[in-house]
Amino acid sequence: METSAPVVEVDAELADLIPQYISNRWADLAFARQLLAKKDFELLARMAHRIRGNAASYGFAGLGDISATLETAAEQEDADASAEALARYDAFLRAVRIEYI
């Protein structure tokens, strides 16, 4: 698991959008946990794919990498790997530092 705080450089023009983006990712995490509890791996994989795609647009490559791992785990219906990816996702959101450039 990542031990240092991830730093994300975001274009300053996106500064007004980032608080809502982060809030949406927290909501996604809560929903993903529900999906995992229900073993709805198909929807979990689709959700992870969507997050992976939009993370790069906002400069959150690390979150995109975690989402790619989650997507693969969900596609393989691997509950343990999915749970680990969600733990990494949670840790990322808790620790991330955003620097506007």
C-alpha positions in Angstrom: 0.0 0.0 0.0 1.2 3.6 -0.8 2.9 5.1 2.3 3.6 8.6 1.1 0.9 11.1 0.2 0.2 11.2 -3.5 0.6 14.6 -5.1 -1.6 15.5 -8.1 -0.8 18.4 -10.3 -4.0 19.8 -11.7 -4.4 22.6 -14.2 -5.5 25.7 -12.3 -8.3 26.2 -14.7 -10.0 23.1 -13.3 -9.7 24.3 -9.7 -13.4 25.1 -9.4 -14.3 21.5 -10.5 -12.0 19.6 -8.3 -14.0 19.7 -5.0 -17.0 18.2 -6.8 -14.8 15.7 -8.6 -13.4 14.5 -5.3 -16.8 14.4 -3.7 -18.0 12.2 -6.6 -15.1 9.9 -6.1 -16.1 9.4 -2.5 -19.6 8.6 -3.5 -18.3 6.2 -6.1 -16.2 4.5 -3.4 -19.3 4.0 -1.2 -21.3 2.6 -4.1 -18.4 0.3 -5.1 -18.3 -1.1 -1.6 -22.0 -1.9 -1.9 -21.5 -3.5 -5.2 -18.7 -5.7 -3.8 -20.8 -6.7 -0.9 -23.5 -7.8 -3.3 -20.9 -9.4 -5.5 -22.1 -7.4 -8.5 -18.8 -7.7 -10.3 -20.1 -6.7 -13.7 -21.3 -3.2 -12.5 -18.2 -2.8 -10.3 -16.0 -3.4 -13.4 -18.0 -0.9 -15.5 -17.8 1.7 -12.7 -14.0 1.2 -12.3 -13.6 1.6 -16.1 -15.5 4.9 -16.0 -13.4 6.2 -13.1 -10.2 5.1 -14.8 -11.2 7.0 -17.9 -12.1 10.3 -16.2 -9.3 10.2 -13.7 -6.7 11.1 -16.3 -8.8 14.0 -17.6 -8.5 15.6 -14.3 -4.8 14.7 -13.7 -5.4 11.9 -11.2 -3.3 9.2 -12.9 -2.8 7.4 -9.6 -6.5 7.0 -9.1 -6.7 5.8 -12.7 -4.1 3.1 -12.0 -6.0 2.0 -8.9 -9.3 1.9 -10.9 -7.6 -0.2 -13.6 -6.6 -2.7 -10.9 -10.1 -2.7 -9.6 -11.6 -3.2 -13.0 -9.4 -6.2 -13.6 -10.2 -7.7 -10.2 -13.9 -7.2 -10.8 -13.7 -8.7 -14.3 -12.1 -11.8 -12.7 -14.7 -11.8 -9.9 -11.9 -11.7 -7.4 -13.5 -10.3 -4.2 -10.2 -10.2 -2.3 -8.4 -8.3 -5.0 -11.4 -6.0 -5.4 -11.4 -5.2 -1.7 -7.7 -4.5 -1.8 -8.1 -2.1 -4.7 -11.0 -0.4 -2.8 -8.7 0.0 0.2 -6.1 1.6 -2.0 -8.7 3.9 -3.5 -9.8 5.0 0.0 -6.2 5.6 1.1 -5.5 7.6 -2.1 -8.5 9.9 -1.5 -7.6 10.3 2.2 -4.0 11.2 1.5 -4.0 13.0 -1.9 -2.5 16.5 -2.0 -3.6 18.7 -4.9 -1.3 21.3 -6.4 -2.7 23.7 -9.0 -0.3 24.6 -11.8 
